[in-house]
């Protein structure tokens, strides 16, 4: 087994909810195997407070959270990404920056809990539901035997995770 840490960038349009929760989950669940990052194509500049609640529950340091552009991760001094995963349908359809090193890519579609209107309880319920969906896919992802898979097999497996129906 390798002691290597894999970098994973989760992309969304606004970088306020789904990508933020995915960043926190992959980092906390993987026990050092993965380092999560998140960014958006058109970041809103603010992390959704309901996403912050969920991240706190996961044990991820919320002071690390900020809504940022994916351009930060295409710069020469940015961390090298091993995986790029889009978590919203808008970001999946956009032209992404060039990612050095040809990381494995996949699209894991999740509804946008930040788009839910209603009471705080209704919004919180939406965030809980999407968080559980991200958690389910993340369980599969962090369990992949990276050290035993070649690049094509890894690419196939992460795409398969995105094709798995979410409850």
Secondary structure, DSSP 8 states (H G I E B T S, - for coil): -----EEEEEEESS-SSHHHHHHHHHHHHTTTSEEEEEEETT--SS--HHHHHHHHHHT--GGG----BGGGGGSTTS---SEEEE-SHHHHHS-----TT--EEEE-----GGG--S-HHHHHHHHHHHHHHHHHHHHHHHTS-GGG--HHHHHHHHHHHHHS---
